[in-house]
Amino acid sequence: MSAPENIRQQLTTRACHSEKENSIRVAAGETLALLLHAARTNRAWLNDFAEETIEISQDMYEVLLAYKRIALEDNARAA
């Protein structure tokens, strides 16, 4: 591996490591109620994080997709 490639790999590794240091894993139950309250009360700070990504399990993703489909169908029937 050439020197520039080695430096690039080290920087990438540090960036990923650094990114992990700036994140915390928490149970969904610890944050969902707070996020829901913030959304319902239109807290401005919540908008600051609108573009943040979150990591969820595959199971939760599938449940959310199913719930979204059901909610959209319910809304369409109600309209």
Helices and strands as residue ranges (DSSP letters): H 3-21, H 28-40, H 44-47, H 58-78
